[in-house]
């Protein structure tokens, strides 16, 4: 992509990441990149708090459930396979 200012290459990524930030011409590519990465990371951390479990560490979640409930429920996930929405 041809751009007029170095930071335009970073600004062109705003839509891809669904980020709404002010465009600050003159800040340079490096500072614009840092602002974009900070915003994406901030959004990620916000969404992470909504997850019921830590998807990055399933073994930790398994142990946490086993300690709290005694064990995992056998076949508790089977209903998903019978769900018509899942089969689509």
C-alpha positions, 0 to 999 in steps of 0.5 A, spaced: 500 500 500 502 506 498 502 511 503 503 519 504 506 518 511 509 513 515 504 512 520 499 511 515 501 504 514 499 503 522 492 507 521 490 502 515 490 496 520 485 500 525 479 497 521 482 490 521 483 490 528 476 494 529 480 499 533 477 506 534 483 511 535 485 518 533 489 519 528 495 523 530 499 525 524 506 527 525 507 521 531 511 517 526 510 509 525 513 507 531 509 511 536 503 509 532 504 502 532 505 502 540 498 505 541 495 500 536 498 494 540 496 497 546 489 498 544 489 491 542 492 488 548 487 493 552 481 490 548 484 483 549 484 483 557 477 486 557 474 480 553 479 475 557 475 477 563 469 475 560 471 468 559 469 463 564 475 459 564 482 460 562 483 457 555 490 458 555 491 453 561 486 447 560 489 443 565 489 448 570 482 449 569 481 441 570 484 441 576 480 447 579 474 444 577 476 437 580 478 440 587 472 444 587 467 439 585 470 433 586 471 431 579 469 432 572 462 430 570 463 424 565 460 425 559 457 432 561 459 435 554 455 430 550 449 434 549 453 438 544 454 433 539 446 432 539 445 439 539 442 441 532 446 448 531 452 444 533 451 439 527 450 445 522 
